[in-house]
Amino acid sequence: MKYQMTEQQKVYAREICGHCGGARCTYCDKLGYVLVAQPSRKCHHCEGDGCIYCGYTGWYDVLWKNDPRFSSCMR
């Protein structure tokens, strides 16, 4: 499922958290997924394994749940 933000014209899609594989860990705010700007790209520092640069999610350009744009993106 893809979500579009009109403010910045970025399109986000759900991607399974690279740390927990969808099992709902703290790095993905217990959702099992993260919203990633499309086209989705694995973190170039860890190649998707999870590191401090991607917040241990394995993805580049993640929209975090505590970001005010997150809820508007989910509409």
N, C-alpha and C positions, 0 to 999 in steps of 0.2 A: 504494500500500500504506500503510495507516495503522497506527500503533503507539500503544498507550495506556499511560500511566504511572499506576499506581494511587496513588502517593504524593500527587500534586497533582491527579489527575484531568484532566490535560491530554492531549489527543490530538495526536500529531505525525504528519505525513505528509512524504514526500519531495517536495521541490520542486527543480526544476533551478536550479542556481546562476546568478544573474543576471549575474555577471561573465564566466564562461566559456561559458555556454550548454550545459553538460554536458561540456565538453572536458577537465575535470579540472585545475583550477588550484590554486594554494596557498590561496586564500581558502576553498575548500570541502574542504580537506585531501585534494585529489586524488581525491575521490569522484565529482565531477560533479553532486552534489546536496547539499542540506542538509536537515535535519529542521526543520520549521517547525510551530509550534503552530497548530492548526486552530480556526477557519477561517483559512486562510492570508491574509496581508495584505502587500502590497508596502510597503517602507519609505516612510514619509510624508515623509522628508527628501529622498529622491532619486527617489521614484516608481519604484523598481525598477532604476535605473541602476547603483547601487552607490556607497556613501559610507562615511565612517568610522563612522557610527552603526549601520549594518547589517553591518559587517565586510566590506563590498564584495560581499555576496551578493545584495542587492536585496530582502531579506525582513525582516519584523518578527518578533521573538520566535523566534530561531533557537536550537536546541539544538546546541551545539558538540561536536565529536568528543572533545575533551579533558575534557568535563564527565563526571563519574562516572556520571551518569544515562543517558548516551548508550548504553552497552552494555546496560543493563537495558531500555531502550526498544526496542532492536532484537530482543529475544527474542520 
